[in-house]
């Protein structure tokens, strides 16, 4: 009897322990906000280690705390907004769309690519996009609630009420953060992205590699540069805040040094963008074959960034003083579209389906569709269209037209994102020049928010010394 009682007691004890652990697990799970739980539930149902690993990154206490604060500040989250949209029910998480199966999903896919964005479907079909073959594979994942850096949140809370537009549409009163966290029109949305800086206060990309591809998708050339960037005002991440003393008149500086190949090596350039809208930017270059420094017009942002399909004007998708180029800013609509998702690993590129094929995650996201129509006849572009994320304030896709009205360039971003701190930066985005039948894949090796980025990196004489 004694042994039997002991066994019974042990069984009861083990049962109570299991019940308690199950209750605790359920209690812990219930603490996840539903916008995390829906991603976790789906990820674990797939048994895919990449999805599960990412779901766990979304579930850390730091990430959840920051996500809740951004949701409270904005008054919405993407998961809620997307849940109200019922179109294209077959396009759901877990689906992998390729040129081999796209035909059965084509009609619904085109519903998710409004405003002319259904060129993405043509890519999926493995067909030529305006005379260029650029195939695509889409891995559909659940919508994320996404957020920006805490520094942007705190600065926006502190300074956004000071911001306004003058009679010419120029931004006044901005100190740091997002000037219009609840934008009322397209012009405010464009100012928001212009002041979103570059993923924080500074970056090094060492190297930034441009892969250049011709019409048939074969690689023509690889170019490598050092890229350095620093914000001097509006700082939100690296002290001093919100401005570096002595640089109050400078908004940002960027520099490059060409590393490869031989015919490009040693070329260096420094751009200084001033805070005052009326002050022309400084643009100086070092040309190693001449051993000379040359000063170019600060308004000249329309040349290519080394040999790529990206101009200085395209840097981070939009890089120009809005006061320089007269334009109309139109909000075409608010909608739910299929966008490149947050990809926790670099985008996969393969020679497949007769071209250079991309494979990465896609999700439904709430966006603003903004069109900028330029009224300056000598400007490089006639218009741009942005798919502007309502949580990140950053573009997910961009289209450009030339002055003759021809659709010229296409850009998919595919952002890298850190849920713990909200930092957003580049992986290896894709740009297609469909007029010249050429594409660039830009692969970054980025370090963000360095505590003591040397001012030498923005001194052309120092940079030119590295060329020899």
Secondary structure by P-SEA (a helix, b strand, c coil): caaaaaaaaaaaaaaaaaaaaaaaaaaaaaaccaaaaaaaaaaaaaccaaaaaaaaaaccaaaaaaaaaaaaaacccaaaaaaaccccccccccccccccccccaaaaaaaacccccaaaaaaaaccccccbbbbbcccccccccccccaaaaaaaaccccccccccccccccccccccccccccaaaaaaaaaaccccccccccccbbbbbbcccccccbbbbbbbbbbbcccccccccccccccccccccccbbbbccccccccbbbbbbbbccccbbbbbbbbbccccbbbbcccccccccccccccccccccccccccccbbbbbbccbbbbbbcccccccccccccccccbbbbbbbbbbbbbbbbbbbccccccccbbbbbcccccccccbbbbbcccccccbbbbbbcccccccbbbbbcbbbbbcccccbbbbbbbbccccccccccccccaaaaaaacc
